[in-house]
Amino acid sequence: MNDIALNREDITALSSDVRIAILKALDDRSGNSINDLAGELDLARSTVHQHLGILMDCGLIKMDGSRKWRTYSLTSKAQRILHPEKGYRIVLLLGTSIFTLTAGLFFIHSYVCGYTVQDTSTIHDPLMLIIGELLLILAIALWYILFRLRKAKKRYSI
């Protein structure tokens, strides 16, 4: 469902422990410069510069040169590689919304049908209607959130 397409360049870039360490360092604190990364990883600046070039070529990191120093941060592709579990939010929201919709319809049905007391009269409990309506509203709100997440996912997909 949330597949990440990797080509040969990506696999080559991810085959180095140093490049993986750079990705993890950028994941912890975005906006690092070469000096920050070299100090944090205890490597030479030239080594970090070489590995950053490889990561930039395959689209795993991006450079922001608008400031005095160049800073580096992860792209959405790298974030999906480092955190593949974030795609399950949509599945969880969909399951929860279906459950609340079903429960809401059940409570509204219980209100409409009512229940009989000692085979004499039918009682329609308004609490059932209120709970059913609230659950339906919650299902609609979850669908709205789901729609927004899908739209954002399509916008930032790689």
N, C-alpha and C positions, 0 to 999 in steps of 0.2 A: 504494500500500500504506500509506504513512504520510502520508496527505493531511491538510492543515491547512485547516479550513473558515474562510474569512475573509468577514465581511460588510462592508457599506458603511462602518460605523463603524471597523472595523479598518483598512481601506484608507485611510480619511481620516486616522486616527491615524498610520499608517506613512508618510504622504506628506510629513511634515515632517522635514527634516534634523536639527533640534534634538531631536525626539522619538526619532529613531534613535540619535543620540549619547547621549541619556539611557539608552536601553535597553542600549547597548553599555557605558556606564559602570557600570550596575547589574550587567551580566553579568560584568565584570571584578572588581568588588568589591561584593558584596551587603551590604545594611544601611546604605546611604548616607542621610544627611539632606539636606534642601534646601540647607543651607549647604555641605556637601561637594560636592554636584552643581554648585551655582552657582560655587564656586571652581574646580572641575576643568574646567568647560566655559566659564568666563569669561563668565558671563551674570548678569543681575540675578536676585535671589531671586524677585521677582514673576513673571518670565518662566518660571523653572523651575517655580514653583508652578502656573502656568496649564497648562503642558505635562504636569505630573504628574497634574493633574486629568483631562485628556483621556485619558491612558494608563490611569488607574484606571477611568474610565467604561467603557472597552471591555475591561477585564479583562486587560490586559497586565502590570500591576504591582499589588502589594498593599502596604498600609501596616501597619506594626507600631507601634501607639501605646502599647504596654505599658510602655515605658521613659520616661525623662525627655524625650527628643526623639523625634519621629516619624522612623522610618526606612522606607525603601522597598526592595523587592526584586522580582525577576521572578516571574511566575506560570509554571506549566508550559506554558501556551499560548505565552508569549513565548519561553521556552527552546526550544520546538519550532520556532518561527519563526527564531530565531537559529542553531540547530544542527539542521537537518533531517537531517544525516548520521548522527545517533545511532540512528535507527531501523533501520539496517542490521545492528546487532549480532545481532538475532534471525535474520535470513537467513543470516548467516555461521555462527552456531551450528548452525542446522538443517542446512546443507550439510556442515559438519564432522562432525556426529553421524551423518549418513547414510553418509558415507565411512568413519568408524571402524566403524560397524556392519557394513558390507559387507566391509571388510578383516578384521574379527574373524571373521565367518562363513567367509570364505575360508580363514583360517589353521586354524580348527577343522575344516573340511572336508578340508584338506590333511593334518591329523593323522589323521583317521578313515580316509581312503583310503590314506594312506601312499604310499611310492614304492618301486619295485622296483629292485634292484641286480643287474645282469647276468642278468636273467630268472630269478633263482633264489628270492629271498626278498623279502618286503615289510617295509619298515622304517617304524615309526611314531615320528617324532621328537617327544619331549615338549616341545621348545622351541616347536614350532608350536602346541601346545595352550596353553601358557602365554601366548604372544603373543596368541593369539585371545581367551583369557579376559580379558586385560588390555584389549584393544581394546573388547570388549563392555562391560566395566565403565566404561571411558572414555565410551562412547556413552551409557550410562545416566546417568552424571554430567552429561554435556552436555544430555541431555533434561531432567534436573532443573533445571539452570540456566535452560534455555529456558522451562520451565514457570513458574519464579519470575519471570523477566523479563516474560512475558506477563501474569501475575497483577498485577505491579506496574504494568505499562503500562495495564491495564484500570482499576486503582484510581485512577491519576492522570491518566486521559485527560480531555480537555476536551470 
